[in-house]
Amino acid sequence: MTRARFTREARAEFLAQTAYYETLRKGLGARFRAEIEQAAQLAATFPLHGRPGPASTRSRLVADFPFKLVYAQADFGILIHAVAGDHQLPEYWLGRVRRNGT
């Protein structure tokens, strides 16, 4: 079974957004978390289905939330470099890919 791993920065984004959504409405953070986990599992299972991006990355939209996962294939499965919101600068995460490699 292929695995999905988050970089430290992507995990921090994930946790911060989960907490933020939970402050907006009870249970919304848990729903966000479930959608991120589902998108990560789909990306790990079907890594080539994501939209191609720079530096050999791909991205997958997160259902019901304005986010995408940015990931790259790795020996163990996929490495998620960003939980990127639509409001963020495009490719702000590109330096992470170079630092973390895949």
C-alpha positions in Angstrom: 0.0 0.0 0.0 1.4 3.4 -0.9 1.7 6.0 1.8 1.2 9.8 2.0 3.6 11.7 4.2 3.5 15.4 5.0 6.5 17.7 5.3 6.8 19.6 8.5 5.6 22.8 6.8 2.6 21.0 5.1 1.6 19.4 8.4 1.7 22.8 10.2 -0.5 24.2 7.5 -2.9 21.3 7.8 -3.2 21.6 11.6 -3.5 25.4 11.5 -6.4 25.3 9.0 -8.1 22.4 10.9 -8.0 24.5 14.1 -9.2 27.6 12.2 -12.2 25.8 10.7 -13.1 24.4 14.0 -13.3 27.9 15.5 -15.7 28.9 12.7 -18.1 26.1 13.4 -18.0 23.1 15.7 -17.3 20.0 13.6 -16.0 21.9 10.5 -12.4 21.3 11.5 -13.1 17.6 11.6 -14.7 17.7 8.2 -11.7 19.6 6.8 -9.4 17.0 8.3 -11.4 14.2 6.8 -11.3 15.8 3.3 -7.6 16.4 3.5 -7.0 12.8 4.5 -9.2 11.6 1.7 -7.4 13.7 -0.9 -4.0 12.5 0.5 -5.1 8.9 0.2 -6.4 9.4 -3.4 -3.1 11.1 -4.3 -1.2 8.2 -2.8 -3.3 5.6 -4.6 -3.4 7.5 -8.0 -0.4 9.8 -7.9 -0.5 10.5 -11.7 -4.1 11.8 -11.5 -3.0 15.0 -9.9 -2.5 18.1 -12.1 1.2 18.5 -13.1 3.1 21.4 -11.6 6.7 22.7 -11.4 9.6 20.7 -10.0 7.9 17.4 -10.7 5.0 18.1 -8.4 1.3 17.4 -8.8 -1.7 18.9 -7.1 -5.1 17.5 -6.1 -8.1 19.7 -5.1 -9.6 19.1 -1.7 -13.4 18.5 -1.9 -15.6 21.3 -0.4 -12.7 23.5 0.7 -10.7 26.1 -1.3 -7.4 24.1 -0.9 -5.2 21.7 -2.8 -2.5 19.3 -1.8 0.8 19.8 -3.6 2.8 16.6 -3.7 5.6 14.7 -5.4 6.1 11.0 -5.8 8.7 9.3 -3.5 9.9 5.8 -2.9 7.4 5.2 -0.1 4.4 6.8 -2.0 3.9 10.6 -2.0 5.4 13.5 -0.1 2.9 16.3 0.5 4.7 19.7 0.3 1.8 22.0 0.9 -1.8 22.3 1.9 -2.3 25.4 -0.2 -5.2 27.7 0.0 -6.6 29.5 -3.0 -5.8 32.8 -1.3 -2.1 32.1 -1.1 0.6 33.2 -3.6 1.0 30.7 -6.4 4.0 28.4 -5.9 4.9 29.9 -2.5 5.8 26.3 -1.5 8.4 25.7 -4.3 11.3 26.3 -2.0 10.1 23.4 0.2 10.3 21.0 -2.7 13.9 21.9 -3.3 14.7 21.6 0.4 12.9 18.4 1.1 13.5 16.7 -2.2 11.6 13.6 -3.2 
